[in-house]
Amino acid sequence: MPTLRSATAGMASPTAISTPRSAKRRLTSPRRAAGSPDVSQFTSPHKSPHVGTVGTPKVLSASPRSSRKRLYGDLVAAEKPKWNPRDPAQMQAVKEALHVATVPSCGLVCRDDEQRRVLEFCKGCVEQERAGSLYVCGCPGTGKTLSINKVKESVARWADEMGMATPDALSISCTSLANTHEIFNKILAKLLTRKKATGKLSPLQQLQTMFSHKESAPRRMLLVVVDEMDYLITRDRAVLHDLFMLTTYQFSRCILIGVANAIDLADRFLPKLESLNCKPLVVTFRAYSKDQISDIIKHRLMVLEYDVFEPMALEFCARKVAAASGDMRKALGVCRSAVEVFEARLQESSDQEFGVVTFDHMDVALTKAFKSAVVDSILCLPQHQQMVLCALANTFHHCKRKTTTLGELNKSYIEICRSTQVPAVGMLEFSNMCMVLSDQGFMKLGQSKEDKLRKVMLQIDSSEITFAFKGNRFFQKCLEPPKF
């Protein structure tokens, strides 16, 4: 009869019968075998658990720092050096990065779709050697001019890559014209670089004749960018119509891109242009959203090697400007103002801790930009006077008109009253209200024998009117552009 000891010795130990999975991986892994010649000391089933624990490979007991690096890799960005605002060179670099006139080195962001549409339009005209017209519209500060300049560069580069003749380019600002007809002089001078213009015909007639005959038609395409086209819309619509009609002639090589702040051209002018067979393609630039404003500011600051703003301060600025107008130029101005507030406080303090532009600095800058005494004064006006200011904002906000007449302003006021179902006052009372607003500095009234022909000029920023009525449903409806 076998003894208990012999029976126990004849039985295989549980460790020998079933090798744990982790031990099997260590036994069969070629990497493990190649890396350590004494693999058996970690995997032998006859070794005690304590020995195995001591010999555990280093990869299983990584330090927290290496574990973080293994998990996040390159996403763990190195900390930026601290900004020294007392350094004049660094302070100047920040202000230049936030200046409206500074073209971002990283390119224009948040306008990819609009740029693509304009670029595809220009490519199609160049490939088919046909004329065409396009109208780019949007509120001020929405990146229209920057986008078109970017497209001009892209068209020239694309034509070179495709082996095509690079189109000539001409940029015209309507506000710089001595008279509206001068725009045809500039186009003709660009086309006749080596020829003299005929004195018998006007510049417009010479262009029309040139585009009507194959022999006189130019060989190269001409990309004409007409900026501030609102000036033509308000001053001389006949010139506007003639300009678009240049693209309808059989041998015209003119690619016309009009840029303006009047977003209601489709309602007011497209039917007339369509009847003249020169209806343009319309590309609208919407006001920037909060996220877009934040992204643009961050991209501008990427050229700097240090952090300048608290994230919360930038978000605060983006949210406020987007709610008021979505004007990127306004946002950049507020950021520069916040930097100047920070700089002034830094000069008053002897603290060596420099810090960054905070929420409080941005709040002061936004208060200067929007929550001014003008806004408080607007909110204290009677309702009808506030509606007159809304009519003024509608007239001056969507286009760069500097003046209007009392009669035109009265029409806009009556349209607002009609849309809000508020009885309008008579012309005499309306004129008296405007005189009161003029005395308070909101507008300036000119002199004329006939009351309706008196010139009216807005003396405050239209964005202050918009900001004053932000969140008020009634006045938000008043601020909708009138449809004539």
C-alpha positions as CSV (number, residue, x, y, z in Angstrom):
1,M,0.0,0.0,0.0
2,P,1.6,3.2,-1.0
3,T,2.3,5.7,1.5
4,L,0.9,9.2,1.5
5,R,4.4,10.6,0.7
6,S,4.9,8.3,-2.3
7,A,1.4,9.1,-3.7
8,T,2.1,12.8,-3.4
9,A,5.5,12.4,-5.1
10,G,3.8,10.5,-8.0
11,M,1.4,13.2,-8.7
12,A,2.5,16.0,-11.1
13,S,2.4,19.5,-9.6
14,P,-0.3,21.8,-10.9
15,T,2.4,24.2,-12.1
16,A,4.0,21.6,-14.3
17,I,0.6,20.5,-15.8
18,S,-0.6,23.9,-17.0
19,T,1.8,26.6,-17.9
20,P,0.2,30.1,-17.4
21,R,-0.5,32.1,-20.6
22,S,1.9,34.8,-19.6
23,A,4.7,32.2,-19.2
24,K,3.8,30.7,-22.6
25,R,4.2,34.1,-24.3
26,R,7.5,34.6,-22.6
27,L,8.7,31.1,-23.8
28,T,7.6,31.5,-27.4
29,S,8.4,35.1,-28.0
30,P,11.5,35.3,-30.3
31,R,12.0,38.9,-29.2
32,R,12.1,37.8,-25.6
33,A,14.5,34.9,-26.3
34,A,16.8,37.0,-28.3
35,G,16.9,39.8,-25.8
36,S,17.8,37.7,-22.7
37,P,19.8,34.5,-22.7
38,D,18.6,33.5,-19.3
39,V,14.9,33.4,-20.2
40,S,14.5,30.2,-18.2
41,Q,15.0,32.0,-14.9
42,F,11.8,33.9,-15.6
43,T,9.7,31.1,-17.1
44,S,10.7,27.9,-15.2
45,P,7.7,26.4,-13.4
46,H,9.9,25.2,-10.6
47,K,11.0,28.7,-9.6
48,S,9.1,30.3,-6.8
49,P,6.7,33.1,-7.6
50,H,8.9,35.5,-5.7
51,V,11.8,34.8,-8.0
52,G,9.7,35.4,-11.1
53,T,8.4,38.7,-9.8
54,V,11.9,40.0,-9.3
55,G,12.9,39.0,-12.8
56,T,10.0,40.7,-14.5
57,P,11.1,42.6,-17.7
58,K,11.5,46.3,-17.4
59,V,8.8,47.0,-20.0
60,L,6.1,45.9,-17.5
61,S,7.2,48.4,-14.8
62,A,7.6,51.6,-16.8
63,S,7.8,54.9,-15.1
64,P,4.8,57.2,-15.2
65,R,6.8,59.6,-17.5
66,S,7.7,57.0,-20.1
67,S,4.2,55.6,-19.9
68,R,2.8,59.1,-20.7
69,K,5.2,59.4,-23.6
70,R,4.3,56.0,-24.9
71,L,0.6,56.8,-24.7
72,Y,0.6,60.3,-26.3
73,G,3.8,60.3,-28.3
74,D,4.3,63.5,-30.3
75,L,1.0,64.9,-29.0
76,V,2.8,66.0,-25.8
77,A,3.9,69.4,-27.0
78,A,6.9,71.1,-25.5
79,E,6.0,74.2,-23.4
80,K,6.4,77.5,-25.2
81,P,8.9,80.0,-23.8
82,K,7.3,82.7,-21.7
83,W,6.4,86.0,-23.2
84,N,8.4,89.0,-22.0
85,P,6.1,92.0,-22.6
86,R,8.8,94.4,-21.3
87,D,10.8,93.5,-24.4
88,P,10.0,96.2,-27.0
89,A,10.7,93.8,-29.9
90,Q,8.4,91.1,-28.6
91,M,5.6,93.7,-27.9
92,Q,5.9,95.1,-31.4
93,A,5.8,91.6,-32.9
94,V,2.5,91.0,-31.1
95,K,0.9,94.2,-32.3
96,E,2.0,93.6,-35.9
97,A,0.6,90.1,-35.9
98,L,-2.8,91.5,-34.8
99,H,-2.7,94.5,-37.3
100,V,-5.5,94.5,-39.9
101,A,-3.0,95.3,-42.7
102,T,-0.7,92.3,-41.8
103,V,-1.3,89.5,-44.3
104,P,-1.1,86.2,-42.3
105,S,2.0,84.1,-43.3
106,C,0.0,80.9,-42.7
107,G,-2.6,81.9,-45.3
108,L,-6.3,82.8,-45.0
109,V,-8.3,80.3,-43.0
110,C,-12.1,79.7,-42.8
111,R,-12.7,80.8,-46.4
112,D,-11.7,77.7,-48.2
113,D,-15.2,77.1,-49.8
114,E,-15.6,80.6,-51.1
115,Q,-12.0,80.7,-52.5
116,R,-12.6,77.4,-54.2
117,R,-15.8,78.6,-55.9
118,V,-14.1,81.8,-57.2
119,L,-11.0,79.9,-58.3
120,E,-13.0,77.3,-60.2
121,F,-14.9,80.1,-62.0
122,C,-11.7,81.8,-63.1
123,K,-10.1,78.5,-64.2
124,G,-13.2,77.7,-66.3
125,C,-13.0,81.2,-68.0
126,V,-9.3,80.8,-68.7
127,E,-9.5,77.2,-70.1
128,Q,-12.4,78.0,-72.4
129,E,-11.1,81.5,-73.3
130,R,-14.4,83.1,-72.5
131,A,-15.5,86.2,-70.6
132,G,-17.5,86.0,-67.4
133,S,-18.6,88.0,-64.4
134,L,-18.8,87.2,-60.7
135,Y,-20.1,89.3,-57.8
136,V,-18.5,88.8,-54.3
137,C,-20.5,90.3,-51.5
138,G,-20.5,90.2,-47.7
139,C,-20.4,92.4,-44.6
140,P,-17.3,94.4,-43.9
141,G,-14.4,92.4,-42.3
142,T,-15.4,89.0,-43.8
143,G,-12.2,88.4,-45.8
144,K,-13.4,89.2,-49.3
145,T,-10.4,91.3,-50.5
146,L,-7.9,88.9,-49.0
147,S,-9.6,85.9,-50.6
148,I,-9.7,87.5,-54.0
149,N,-6.0,88.4,-53.8
150,K,-5.2,84.8,-52.9
151,V,-7.3,83.6,-55.9
152,K,-5.4,85.9,-58.2
153,E,-2.1,84.4,-57.1
154,S,-3.6,80.9,-57.5
155,V,-4.8,81.5,-61.0
156,A,-1.4,82.8,-62.2
157,R,0.3,79.8,-60.6
158,W,-2.2,77.3,-62.0
159,A,-1.9,78.8,-65.6
160,D,1.9,78.5,-65.4
161,E,1.7,74.8,-64.3
162,M,-0.8,74.0,-67.1
163,G,1.4,75.8,-69.7
164,M,-1.3,78.4,-70.5
165,A,-0.9,82.1,-71.0
166,T,-1.0,83.8,-67.6
167,P,-4.0,86.2,-67.6
168,D,-3.2,89.8,-67.0
169,A,-4.6,91.2,-63.8
170,L,-6.0,94.6,-62.9
171,S,-7.3,95.8,-59.5
172,I,-9.4,98.9,-59.3
173,S,-10.8,100.5,-56.1
174,C,-13.9,102.5,-57.0
175,T,-13.4,104.9,-54.1
176,S,-10.2,106.1,-55.7
177,L,-11.8,107.1,-59.0
178,A,-12.2,110.8,-59.8
179,N,-15.4,109.9,-61.7
180,T,-17.2,106.7,-62.4
181,H,-16.4,106.6,-66.1
182,E,-12.6,106.5,-65.3
183,I,-12.9,102.8,-64.7
184,F,-13.1,102.2,-68.5
185,N,-10.0,104.3,-68.9
186,K,-8.1,102.0,-66.6
187,I,-9.3,98.8,-68.3
188,L,-8.4,100.2,-71.8
189,A,-5.0,101.3,-70.7
190,K,-4.3,97.8,-69.4
191,L,-5.3,96.3,-72.7
192,L,-3.5,98.8,-74.9
193,T,-0.1,98.8,-73.2
194,R,1.7,99.3,-76.6
195,K,-1.0,101.0,-78.6
196,K,-2.5,104.5,-78.4
197,A,-6.2,104.9,-77.7
198,T,-8.4,106.4,-80.5
199,G,-9.4,109.9,-79.6
200,K,-12.7,109.9,-81.5
201,L,-14.4,107.3,-79.3
202,S,-14.9,107.2,-75.6
203,P,-13.0,104.5,-73.6
204,L,-16.2,102.5,-73.2
205,Q,-16.9,102.6,-76.9
206,Q,-13.4,101.6,-77.7
207,L,-13.7,98.6,-75.4
208,Q,-17.0,97.6,-77.0
209,T,-15.5,97.8,-80.5
210,M,-12.5,95.8,-79.4
211,F,-14.6,93.0,-78.0
212,S,-16.9,92.9,-81.0
213,H,-14.3,92.0,-83.6
214,K,-11.9,89.0,-83.6
215,E,-9.1,91.0,-85.2
216,S,-9.0,93.6,-82.5
217,A,-9.7,91.3,-79.5
218,P,-6.8,90.9,-77.1
219,R,-5.1,87.5,-77.0
220,R,-4.6,87.2,-73.2
221,M,-7.4,87.0,-70.7
222,L,-7.8,90.0,-68.4
223,L,-8.8,89.4,-64.8
224,V,-10.4,92.7,-63.5
225,V,-11.1,93.0,-59.8
226,V,-13.3,95.9,-59.0
227,D,-13.3,96.6,-55.2
228,E,-15.7,98.8,-53.3
229,M,-18.3,98.3,-56.0
230,D,-20.9,99.8,-53.7
231,Y,-19.7,103.2,-54.9
232,L,-20.9,102.4,-58.4
233,I,-24.2,101.0,-57.1
234,T,-25.1,104.2,-55.3
235,R,-23.5,106.7,-57.7
236,D,-23.9,105.5,-61.2
237,R,-25.8,102.4,-62.0
238,A,-25.5,103.0,-65.8
239,V,-21.7,102.5,-65.4
240,L,-22.3,99.4,-63.4
241,H,-24.5,97.9,-66.1
242,D,-22.0,98.9,-68.9
243,L,-19.2,97.3,-66.9
244,F,-21.0,93.9,-66.6
245,M,-22.1,94.1,-70.2
246,L,-18.4,94.1,-71.3
247,T,-18.4,90.4,-70.5
248,T,-21.2,89.6,-73.0
249,Y,-19.4,90.5,-76.2
250,Q,-18.4,87.6,-78.5
251,F,-14.7,88.2,-78.4
252,S,-14.4,89.7,-74.9
253,R,-11.5,88.4,-72.8
254,C,-12.6,90.1,-69.6
255,I,-13.1,88.2,-66.4
256,L,-14.9,90.6,-64.1
257,I,-15.0,90.1,-60.3
258,G,-16.9,92.8,-58.4
259,V,-16.4,93.0,-54.6
260,A,-18.8,95.0,-52.5
261,N,-20.4,95.1,-49.0
262,A,-24.0,95.3,-50.4
263,I,-25.4,91.8,-49.8
264,D,-28.8,92.6,-51.3
265,L,-27.6,93.1,-54.9
266,A,-29.4,89.9,-55.8
267,D,-32.7,91.4,-54.9
268,R,-32.2,94.9,-56.3
269,F,-29.9,94.5,-59.4
270,L,-29.8,91.0,-60.6
271,P,-33.2,91.2,-62.4
272,K,-31.9,94.2,-64.4
273,L,-28.5,92.5,-65.2
274,E,-30.3,89.3,-66.2
275,S,-32.5,91.3,-68.6
276,L,-29.2,92.6,-70.1
277,N,-27.8,89.1,-70.4
278,C,-25.0,89.8,-68.0
279,K,-26.1,88.1,-64.8
280,P,-23.1,87.4,-62.6
281,L,-22.4,84.4,-60.4
282,V,-22.9,85.5,-56.8
283,V,-20.6,84.3,-54.0
284,T,-21.6,85.5,-50.5
285,F,-19.2,85.8,-47.6
286,R,-21.2,85.3,-44.4
287,A,-20.2,87.0,-41.1
288,Y,-17.6,85.1,-39.1
289,S,-18.8,82.9,-36.4
290,K,-17.3,82.7,-32.9
291,D,-15.2,79.6,-33.7
292,Q,-14.0,81.1,-37.0
293,I,-12.9,84.4,-35.3
294,S,-11.1,82.4,-32.6
295,D,-9.3,80.2,-35.2
296,I,-8.2,83.2,-37.3
297,I,-6.7,85.0,-34.3
298,K,-4.9,81.8,-33.2
299,H,-3.5,81.3,-36.7
300,R,-2.2,84.9,-36.7
301,L,-0.5,84.3,-33.4
302,M,1.2,81.1,-34.6
303,V,4.1,83.2,-35.9
304,L,5.0,84.0,-32.3
305,E,7.0,81.6,-30.1
306,Y,5.2,82.4,-27.0
307,D,1.6,82.6,-25.6
308,V,0.1,86.1,-25.4
309,F,-3.5,85.5,-24.4
310,E,-5.4,83.4,-22.0
311,P,-7.6,81.0,-23.9
312,M,-10.7,82.3,-22.0
313,A,-9.8,85.9,-23.1
314,L,-9.7,85.0,-26.8
315,E,-13.0,83.1,-26.5
316,F,-14.6,86.1,-24.8
317,C,-13.5,88.4,-27.6
318,A,-14.7,86.0,-30.3
319,R,-18.1,85.5,-28.7
320,K,-18.8,89.2,-28.3
321,V,-17.6,90.3,-31.8
322,A,-19.5,87.4,-33.4
323,A,-22.7,88.4,-31.6
324,A,-22.3,92.1,-32.7
325,S,-21.2,92.0,-36.3
326,G,-18.8,89.1,-37.1
327,D,-16.3,91.7,-38.3
328,M,-12.8,90.2,-38.2
329,R,-11.3,93.7,-38.3
330,K,-13.2,94.6,-35.2
331,A,-11.9,91.5,-33.4
332,L,-8.3,92.3,-34.3
333,G,-8.8,95.8,-33.1
334,V,-10.2,94.6,-29.8
335,C,-7.2,92.2,-29.3
336,R,-4.7,95.0,-30.0
337,S,-6.6,97.2,-27.5
338,A,-6.4,94.4,-24.9
339,V,-2.7,94.2,-25.4
340,E,-2.4,98.0,-24.9
341,V,-4.4,97.8,-21.7
342,F,-2.1,95.0,-20.5
343,E,0.9,97.1,-21.5
344,A,-0.3,100.2,-19.6
345,R,-0.9,98.2,-16.4
346,L,2.5,96.6,-16.7
347,Q,4.2,100.0,-16.8
348,E,2.3,101.1,-13.7
349,S,3.4,97.9,-11.8
350,S,6.8,96.9,-10.6
351,D,5.9,93.2,-10.5
352,Q,8.4,91.1,-12.2
353,E,5.8,88.4,-13.0
354,F,4.9,89.3,-16.6
355,G,1.9,87.0,-17.2
356,V,-0.3,87.2,-20.3
357,V,-3.4,89.2,-21.5
358,T,-6.2,88.0,-19.3
359,F,-10.0,88.0,-19.3
360,D,-10.0,91.3,-17.4
361,H,-7.8,93.0,-19.9
362,M,-10.1,91.8,-22.8
363,D,-13.2,92.9,-20.9
364,V,-11.8,96.5,-20.7
365,A,-11.0,96.5,-24.4
366,L,-14.5,95.2,-25.3
367,T,-16.0,97.9,-23.1
368,K,-14.1,100.5,-25.0
369,A,-15.2,99.0,-28.3
370,F,-18.9,98.4,-27.7
371,K,-20.2,99.4,-24.3
372,S,-19.5,103.1,-24.8
373,A,-21.5,106.1,-23.7
374,V,-22.9,106.2,-27.2
375,V,-24.6,102.8,-26.6
376,D,-26.1,104.0,-23.3
377,S,-27.4,107.1,-25.1
378,I,-29.0,105.0,-27.8
379,L,-30.8,102.8,-25.3
380,C,-32.3,106.0,-23.6
381,L,-33.8,107.4,-26.8
382,P,-37.6,107.2,-27.6
383,Q,-38.6,104.3,-29.8
384,H,-39.2,106.1,-33.0
385,Q,-35.8,107.8,-32.8
386,Q,-34.2,104.4,-32.2
387,M,-36.0,103.2,-35.3
388,V,-34.5,106.1,-37.3
389,L,-31.1,105.0,-36.1
390,C,-31.9,101.5,-37.3
391,A,-32.8,102.9,-40.7
392,L,-29.4,104.7,-40.7
393,A,-27.6,101.5,-39.8
394,N,-29.3,99.7,-42.6
395,T,-28.2,102.4,-45.0
396,F,-24.6,102.6,-43.9
397,H,-23.7,99.2,-42.5
398,H,-24.1,97.0,-45.6
399,C,-22.3,99.4,-48.0
400,K,-19.7,102.1,-47.6
401,R,-22.0,105.0,-48.4
402,K,-21.0,108.1,-46.5
403,T,-24.1,110.2,-47.1
404,T,-27.8,109.8,-47.9
405,T,-30.7,112.2,-48.1
406,L,-33.5,112.8,-45.6
407,G,-36.0,111.6,-48.2
408,E,-34.2,108.3,-48.7
409,L,-33.8,107.9,-44.9
410,N,-37.5,108.5,-44.5
411,K,-38.3,105.7,-47.0
412,S,-36.1,103.3,-45.0
413,Y,-37.8,104.4,-41.8
414,I,-41.3,103.8,-43.3
415,E,-40.2,100.4,-44.5
416,I,-39.1,99.5,-41.0
417,C,-42.5,100.7,-39.6
418,R,-44.3,98.7,-42.1
419,S,-42.4,95.5,-41.3
420,T,-42.8,95.9,-37.6
421,Q,-46.5,97.1,-37.9
422,V,-45.7,100.4,-36.0
423,P,-47.5,103.5,-37.3
424,A,-45.0,105.9,-38.9
425,V,-44.9,109.6,-38.1
426,G,-45.4,112.3,-40.7
427,M,-42.5,113.9,-42.7
428,L,-42.5,117.0,-40.6
429,E,-42.2,115.1,-37.3
430,F,-39.6,112.8,-38.9
431,S,-37.6,115.8,-39.9
432,N,-37.8,117.2,-36.3
433,M,-36.6,113.8,-34.9
434,C,-33.6,113.9,-37.2
435,M,-32.8,117.4,-36.0
436,V,-32.9,116.1,-32.4
437,L,-30.6,113.2,-33.3
438,S,-28.3,115.7,-35.0
439,D,-28.1,117.9,-31.9
440,Q,-27.2,114.8,-29.9
441,G,-24.3,114.0,-32.2
442,F,-25.7,110.8,-33.8
443,M,-26.0,112.2,-37.3
444,K,-25.2,115.4,-39.2
445,L,-27.7,117.2,-41.4
446,G,-26.8,119.3,-44.4
447,Q,-28.6,122.4,-45.8
448,S,-31.1,122.4,-48.7
449,K,-34.1,124.4,-49.8
450,E,-36.1,121.2,-50.0
451,D,-36.2,119.2,-46.8
452,K,-36.1,115.8,-48.5
453,L,-32.9,116.7,-50.3
454,R,-30.9,117.5,-47.1
455,K,-27.8,115.4,-46.8
456,V,-27.6,113.0,-43.8
457,M,-24.3,111.6,-42.5
458,L,-23.9,109.1,-39.7
459,Q,-21.6,110.4,-37.0
460,I,-21.2,107.2,-35.0
461,D,-20.1,103.7,-35.9
462,S,-23.0,101.6,-37.2
463,S,-21.7,98.6,-35.1
464,E,-22.6,100.6,-31.9
465,I,-26.2,100.7,-33.0
466,T,-26.1,97.0,-33.8
467,F,-24.5,96.2,-30.4
468,A,-27.0,98.4,-28.5
469,F,-30.0,96.4,-29.8
470,K,-28.3,93.0,-29.6
471,G,-30.8,90.5,-28.0
472,N,-33.9,92.7,-28.6
473,R,-36.2,90.9,-31.0
474,F,-38.1,94.0,-32.1
475,F,-35.0,96.0,-33.0
476,Q,-33.3,92.9,-34.5
477,K,-36.3,92.9,-37.0
478,C,-35.8,96.7,-37.5
479,L,-32.1,96.1,-38.4
480,E,-33.0,93.6,-41.2
481,P,-32.0,95.1,-44.6
482,P,-35.1,96.7,-46.3
483,K,-36.3,95.2,-49.5
484,F,-37.1,97.9,-52.1
